[in-house]
Amino acid sequence: MRLVTPGDSAPASVNKYLLPHETQVITVRRHPAVLMVPVGLVLGGLIVAGVLSNIGAGSGAGSAISYIWWAWLALLAWFVWRVAEWSVDYFVITNQRMLLTTGIITRNVAMMPLAKVTDMGFKRSLAGRMLGYGEFIMESAGQDQALDRVPYLPYPEQLYLEVCEMIFPNKNA
C-alpha cells in the first residue's frame, strides 16, 4: 500500500480526476494476482505450441506449425495488453471520495463519495489470503453506485481499517 504524503501526488493519469480541494490519502494499484489467468494461458499456450510443433516436425506440417506459433504470438500480445491495462489501473482514496480508474483506450472512472458509504466490507478467498489480496464491497443508502466492488486490492485489512477510519471518524477525538 502506498500512503500519499502531502508533497507526493497520484500518477498523472489519475491526478487529472482529483478536485483542487481534495487531498489524497491512499493510492494503490490492483494486486498483480489479477494477471494469474493471463500468465497461465500464455504459459499453457507455449507448452501446447511446443508439443504440437514437436509432433508436427516429424510429419512435415510446416505451415500448420507456423499457424500454431502465430496463434501463440497473438496470445502473447493479448497478455502484454493485459499487463499494460493493469499498470494504469489505480484505486485512489481522497479525503472526500473513492475512485477506481481503469482502461487504456477507453478510460473508465468509477467514483463513490465517502459520505454516501453506509456499509463496507471486504472478502478474501483462499487464493487471496495466500497471495495477499482481497475485494472491497461497498453499499450506499439504497442507491446503485458506479463503484460497489473493487477486486484484487493489495493489503485489504490495512486498507479497510484506513478507509473505515475516514468514513466513521472518532467523534471523541
Residue frames as qw, qx, qy, qz and C-alpha x, y, z in Angstrom:
[[0.000, 0.892, 0.452, 0.000, 0.00, 0.00, 0.00],
 [0.416, 0.223, 0.001, 0.881, 1.27, 3.46, -0.79],
 [0.158, -0.819, -0.437, 0.337, 0.12, 6.16, 1.58],
 [0.403, 0.667, 0.171, 0.603, 0.34, 9.50, -0.16],
 [0.428, -0.449, -0.280, 0.733, 2.28, 12.17, 1.67],
 [0.152, 0.854, 0.253, -0.429, 1.45, 15.89, 1.26],
 [0.009, 0.680, -0.449, -0.580, 4.29, 16.53, -1.22],
 [0.282, -0.024, 0.903, 0.324, 3.51, 13.41, -3.21],
 [0.553, 0.315, -0.038, -0.771, 0.91, 13.09, -5.93],
 [0.810, 0.213, 0.531, -0.125, -1.02, 10.40, -7.71],
 [0.492, 0.046, 0.618, 0.612, 0.10, 9.29, -11.15],
 [0.118, 0.233, -0.215, -0.941, -0.68, 11.83, -13.85],
 [0.278, -0.202, -0.794, -0.502, -3.32, 9.51, -15.30],
 [0.349, -0.567, -0.729, 0.160, -5.23, 9.76, -12.00],
 [0.253, -0.337, -0.259, 0.869, -4.32, 13.25, -10.82],
 [0.104, -0.102, -0.363, -0.920, -6.44, 14.90, -13.51],
 [0.446, -0.475, -0.673, -0.352, -9.59, 13.41, -11.94],
 [0.423, -0.430, -0.565, 0.563, -8.95, 14.90, -8.50],
 [0.037, -0.924, -0.298, -0.236, -10.67, 18.12, -7.47],
 [0.303, 0.646, -0.310, 0.629, -8.49, 21.07, -6.43],
 [0.421, -0.601, 0.347, -0.584, -9.67, 20.90, -2.81],
 [0.972, -0.161, -0.124, -0.117, -9.21, 17.12, -2.46],
 [0.176, -0.700, 0.684, -0.099, -6.36, 15.61, -0.50],
 [0.774, 0.183, -0.593, -0.123, -5.09, 12.18, -1.48],
 [0.655, -0.552, 0.430, -0.285, -4.86, 9.66, 1.30],
 [0.660, -0.181, 0.717, 0.132, -4.16, 6.34, -0.42],
 [0.609, 0.584, -0.328, -0.424, -3.21, 5.37, -3.96],
 [0.558, -0.264, 0.784, 0.066, -2.76, 1.70, -4.86],
 [0.435, 0.287, -0.674, -0.524, -2.56, -0.46, -7.95],
 [0.927, -0.109, -0.020, -0.358, -4.53, -3.65, -8.11],
 [0.651, -0.450, 0.607, 0.069, -2.68, -6.71, -6.91],
 [0.202, 0.480, -0.726, -0.449, -0.60, -8.48, -9.60],
 [0.368, 0.086, 0.917, -0.126, -2.70, -11.59, -8.94],
 [0.568, 0.593, 0.201, -0.535, -5.18, -10.10, -11.42],
 [0.420, 0.633, -0.549, -0.348, -2.70, -11.35, -14.04],
 [0.502, -0.257, 0.821, -0.090, -2.71, -15.00, -12.88],
 [0.751, 0.418, 0.490, -0.145, -5.10, -16.24, -15.57],
 [0.529, 0.818, -0.187, -0.123, -3.31, -14.44, -18.44],
 [0.089, -0.660, 0.746, 0.014, 0.07, -15.77, -17.26],
 [0.624, -0.041, 0.769, -0.131, -1.37, -19.29, -17.04],
 [0.732, 0.600, 0.272, -0.171, -2.84, -19.04, -20.53],
 [0.347, 0.833, -0.419, -0.101, 0.41, -17.77, -22.07],
 [0.232, -0.503, 0.831, -0.047, 2.50, -20.47, -20.39],
 [0.693, 0.176, 0.675, -0.183, -0.04, -23.18, -21.21],
 [0.653, 0.730, 0.051, -0.196, -0.18, -21.95, -24.81],
 [0.128, 0.762, -0.629, -0.088, 3.61, -22.04, -25.02],
 [0.451, -0.240, 0.856, -0.081, 3.66, -25.64, -23.82],
 [0.717, 0.444, 0.501, -0.195, 0.89, -26.66, -26.24],
 [0.497, 0.823, -0.202, -0.186, 2.61, -24.85, -29.13],
 [0.074, -0.642, 0.762, 0.050, 5.92, -26.54, -28.30],
 [0.571, -0.014, 0.813, -0.113, 4.37, -30.01, -28.07],
 [0.691, 0.611, 0.333, -0.195, 2.38, -29.56, -31.29],
 [0.317, 0.834, -0.414, -0.181, 5.47, -28.23, -33.08],
 [0.264, -0.459, 0.848, 0.016, 7.47, -31.24, -31.93],
 [0.648, 0.240, 0.710, -0.137, 4.75, -33.63, -33.10],
 [0.593, 0.762, 0.175, -0.193, 4.26, -31.80, -36.40],
 [0.014, -0.780, 0.547, 0.302, 8.00, -31.51, -37.15],
 [0.416, -0.185, 0.873, 0.173, 8.23, -35.21, -37.99],
 [0.523, 0.507, 0.685, -0.019, 5.25, -35.15, -40.33],
 [0.336, 0.115, 0.405, 0.843, 6.39, -32.16, -42.40],
 [0.025, -0.818, -0.562, -0.118, 3.44, -29.90, -41.45],
 [0.421, 0.000, -0.088, 0.903, 5.43, -26.67, -41.73],
 [0.152, -0.434, -0.238, -0.856, 2.50, -24.35, -42.42],
 [0.637, -0.595, -0.454, -0.183, 0.46, -25.80, -39.53],
 [0.653, -0.321, -0.311, 0.611, 3.39, -25.21, -37.18],
 [0.198, 0.214, 0.071, 0.954, 3.61, -21.64, -38.43],
 [0.402, -0.561, -0.361, -0.627, -0.09, -21.07, -37.63],
 [0.714, -0.502, -0.451, 0.187, 0.36, -22.56, -34.17],
 [0.521, -0.200, -0.192, 0.807, 3.16, -20.13, -33.35],
 [0.028, -0.355, -0.211, -0.910, 1.26, -17.18, -34.83],
 [0.565, -0.610, -0.449, -0.328, -1.66, -18.09, -32.57],
 [0.681, -0.441, -0.349, 0.470, 0.68, -18.19, -29.58],
 [0.320, 0.079, 0.000, 0.944, 2.11, -14.77, -30.55],
 [0.296, -0.539, -0.341, -0.711, -1.46, -13.41, -30.63],
 [0.700, -0.578, -0.419, 0.035, -1.96, -14.84, -27.14],
 [0.601, -0.201, -0.193, 0.749, 1.29, -13.21, -26.03],
 [0.068, 0.336, 0.164, 0.925, 0.16, -9.85, -27.46],
 [0.522, -0.628, -0.404, -0.412, -3.10, -10.18, -25.50],
 [0.724, -0.448, -0.351, 0.391, -1.06, -10.84, -22.36],
 [0.401, 0.039, -0.047, 0.914, 1.07, -7.74, -22.95],
 [0.210, -0.514, -0.305, -0.774, -2.14, -5.72, -23.37],
 [0.665, -0.611, -0.419, -0.099, -3.50, -7.05, -20.04],
 [0.645, -0.287, -0.240, 0.666, -0.24, -6.12, -18.28],
 [0.171, 0.253, 0.115, 0.945, -0.41, -2.63, -19.80],
 [0.429, -0.612, -0.381, -0.544, -4.01, -2.26, -18.57],
 [0.724, -0.516, -0.388, 0.242, -3.02, -3.41, -15.09],
 [0.544, -0.054, -0.140, 0.826, -0.21, -0.86, -15.00],
 [0.028, -0.295, -0.106, -0.949, -2.61, 2.08, -15.44],
 [0.548, -0.574, -0.523, -0.312, -5.40, 0.89, -13.11],
 [0.193, 0.203, -0.557, 0.782, -5.45, 2.70, -9.75],
 [0.433, -0.691, -0.576, -0.062, -7.67, 2.77, -6.69],
 [0.224, 0.322, -0.242, 0.888, -7.46, 6.21, -5.08],
 [0.375, -0.713, -0.579, 0.126, -8.93, 7.33, -1.80],
 [0.159, 0.477, -0.100, 0.859, -9.10, 11.04, -1.11],
 [0.025, 0.074, 0.615, -0.785, -10.48, 12.88, 1.88],
 [0.496, 0.219, 0.145, -0.827, -13.88, 13.04, 0.10],
 [0.860, 0.296, -0.018, -0.414, -14.29, 10.07, -2.23],
 [0.634, -0.228, 0.703, 0.228, -13.03, 6.80, -3.63],
 [0.560, 0.648, -0.256, -0.449, -12.06, 6.48, -7.28],
 [0.736, -0.075, 0.631, 0.234, -11.23, 3.49, -9.45],
 [0.386, 0.724, -0.303, -0.484, -9.60, 4.37, -12.77],
 [0.709, -0.022, 0.681, 0.179, -9.27, 1.65, -15.40],
 [0.680, 0.633, 0.362, 0.070, -8.58, 1.28, -19.11],
 [0.471, -0.253, 0.340, 0.774, -6.03, 2.42, -21.65],
 [0.091, 0.261, 0.553, 0.786, -8.03, 3.37, -24.74],
 [0.409, -0.641, -0.394, -0.516, -11.42, 3.77, -23.09],
 [0.169, 0.211, -0.613, 0.743, -10.80, 5.37, -19.71],
 [0.540, -0.580, -0.544, -0.277, -13.33, 4.43, -17.03],
 [0.086, 0.268, -0.533, 0.798, -13.53, 6.34, -13.76],
 [0.539, -0.550, -0.610, -0.186, -15.86, 4.98, -11.10],
 [0.086, 0.338, -0.410, 0.843, -16.41, 7.10, -8.01],
 [0.504, -0.622, -0.591, -0.094, -18.25, 6.98, -4.71],
 [0.107, -0.714, 0.253, -0.644, -18.35, 9.83, -2.18],
 [0.288, 0.082, -0.829, 0.472, -17.21, 8.73, 1.26],
 [0.341, -0.016, 0.392, -0.854, -20.30, 10.40, 2.77],
 [0.739, 0.087, -0.261, -0.616, -22.58, 8.06, 0.76],
 [0.495, 0.156, -0.852, 0.075, -20.99, 4.84, 2.04],
 [0.676, -0.463, 0.109, -0.563, -23.35, 3.22, 4.54],
 [0.901, -0.278, 0.331, -0.032, -21.73, -0.20, 4.73],
 [0.439, 0.708, -0.550, -0.058, -18.36, -1.53, 3.73],
 [0.858, -0.324, 0.399, -0.020, -16.72, -4.90, 3.94],
 [0.322, 0.621, -0.666, -0.261, -14.08, -6.97, 2.28],
 [0.963, -0.062, 0.222, -0.139, -13.73, -10.61, 1.43],
 [0.036, 0.654, -0.736, -0.173, -10.71, -12.76, 0.82],
 [0.943, 0.143, -0.221, -0.204, -10.74, -16.07, -0.98],
 [0.889, -0.335, 0.186, 0.252, -8.24, -18.79, -0.14],
 [0.681, 0.388, 0.134, 0.606, -6.05, -17.61, -3.02],
 [0.003, -0.867, -0.017, -0.498, -6.47, -14.03, -1.79],
 [0.662, -0.731, 0.161, -0.047, -5.28, -14.97, 1.69],
 [0.877, -0.106, 0.221, 0.414, -2.30, -16.84, 0.30],
 [0.556, 0.412, 0.217, 0.688, -1.28, -14.11, -2.18],
 [0.271, -0.359, -0.278, 0.849, -2.28, -11.03, -0.17],
 [0.148, -0.128, -0.319, -0.927, -5.28, -9.52, -1.95],
 [0.146, 0.426, 0.800, -0.396, -8.97, -9.02, -1.27],
 [0.012, 0.489, 0.567, 0.663, -12.16, -7.46, -2.60],
 [0.094, 0.151, 0.392, -0.903, -13.90, -4.39, -1.18],
 [0.092, -0.539, -0.775, -0.317, -17.69, -4.43, -1.12],
 [0.015, -0.125, -0.267, 0.955, -19.38, -1.07, -0.55],
 [0.016, -0.633, -0.754, -0.176, -23.03, -0.15, -0.18],
 [0.014, -0.098, 0.091, -0.991, -24.77, 3.20, -0.16],
 [0.342, 0.251, 0.575, -0.699, -28.21, 4.25, 1.05],
 [0.596, 0.469, 0.610, -0.229, -30.40, 2.27, -1.33],
 [0.434, 0.804, -0.173, -0.367, -28.71, 3.59, -4.47],
 [0.907, 0.205, 0.178, 0.321, -26.80, 1.82, -7.21],
 [0.169, -0.874, 0.293, 0.348, -23.33, 3.30, -7.41],
 [0.660, 0.653, -0.368, -0.050, -20.71, 3.07, -10.13],
 [0.301, 0.464, -0.758, 0.344, -18.29, 1.78, -7.53],
 [0.790, -0.415, 0.084, -0.444, -19.64, -1.05, -5.42],
 [0.948, -0.202, 0.179, 0.167, -16.96, -3.75, -5.74],
 [0.238, 0.841, -0.485, -0.021, -13.22, -3.39, -6.11],
 [0.992, -0.106, 0.027, 0.070, -11.49, -6.75, -6.58],
 [0.827, 0.219, -0.112, 0.506, -7.79, -7.58, -6.29],
 [0.095, -0.919, 0.172, -0.343, -6.81, -4.90, -3.78],
 [0.616, 0.208, -0.599, 0.467, -3.48, -5.40, -2.01],
 [0.171, 0.043, -0.609, 0.773, -3.24, -5.20, 1.81],
 [0.330, -0.535, -0.556, -0.543, -7.03, -5.42, 2.27],
 [0.527, -0.598, -0.532, 0.285, -7.02, -5.38, 6.09],
 [0.359, -0.326, -0.099, 0.869, -4.89, -2.25, 6.37],
 [0.036, -0.193, -0.423, -0.884, -6.76, -0.55, 3.55],
 [0.397, -0.577, -0.667, -0.255, -10.10, -1.48, 5.13],
 [0.471, -0.586, -0.427, 0.502, -9.14, -0.03, 8.51],
 [0.250, -0.165, 0.105, 0.948, -7.82, 3.16, 6.94],
 [0.175, -0.325, -0.526, -0.766, -10.99, 3.70, 4.89],
 [0.457, -0.613, -0.645, -0.026, -13.27, 2.87, 7.83],
 [0.405, -0.446, -0.287, 0.745, -11.43, 5.46, 9.93],
 [0.041, -0.014, 0.261, 0.964, -12.17, 8.06, 7.23],
 [0.337, -0.408, -0.636, -0.561, -15.84, 7.06, 6.80],
 [0.629, -0.667, -0.380, -0.120, -16.55, 6.67, 10.51],
 [0.311, 0.529, -0.433, 0.660, -14.20, 9.08, 12.29],
 [0.444, -0.320, -0.683, 0.484, -13.77, 9.00, 16.06],
 [0.153, -0.817, -0.319, -0.455, -16.30, 11.51, 17.42],
 [0.639, -0.720, -0.161, 0.217, -14.47, 11.77, 20.77],
 [0.668, -0.106, 0.104, 0.730, -11.20, 12.99, 19.31]]
